[in-house]
């Protein structure tokens, strides 16, 4: 049996992990396993930007994947970036096995607003679904309500649903059916 793994990287509250698990298992039709890693990815830190390169974290996660791993999503509290983008909420290997999502910019406090744990859990679940969608071969969708829509701001995350649109769902189901046939 293959599993979707959720790996914490740094300081991640258990309640956030549990909420992600509740959403991912049924949506992706896979059982979930958790790996707790409280270490920070110092190897990915870029001091000039005071951020962490998402791709470097993904490359490190690829090393030593469990043999029963279908896909793995890392969840972290560090601020992620790429060489060409000032920040990202997450990143994934398109059609690969590994993705990362950060809740650093998903927190209301980042925008100098009062803490809202429910909103944070909702946003993180959406980001994890989105990034795992990329691992399953899905591209960004033009439907702003689809979970696979590109999110350039926190408002775009808040405005989309936790579900695939009809087209993305069909692509996802077709790819899974072909893969496991």
C-alpha angles and dihedrals in degrees: 000000000000124000139201107233125211111201122192115215115193122339111353122159114234091232090063091051092048092051092050090049091052090055102038100048098061096035095052095031093231135117115247132228125190130219115192115209115170094180118108118234096247089163088067097047118122107198095194089061099029087227139103125249108240094206092056090054091049091050090052092048091054090063110089100004111179113259091238093053117123093172135343129209120194118211118201143165096218122107109255130210142166127217091259102034126064090221142350131200089214146333136212144187104255104237089355135109106253136072137161131207127187125204093194094103093031092071118097088224090066087067093044092256129129117280114268113183095184092054092046092052091049093049094047092050090052092050092049092049090048095050094045087050087061089051087056090053101264119144127206112293127223091220104098091206094053117100087232093061113119112256116211094164140028089251091060089054091049092049098052126080128240090245138084116248116243093268096048092044090052092050091047093048093046093050093047092047091051092045095051099035 
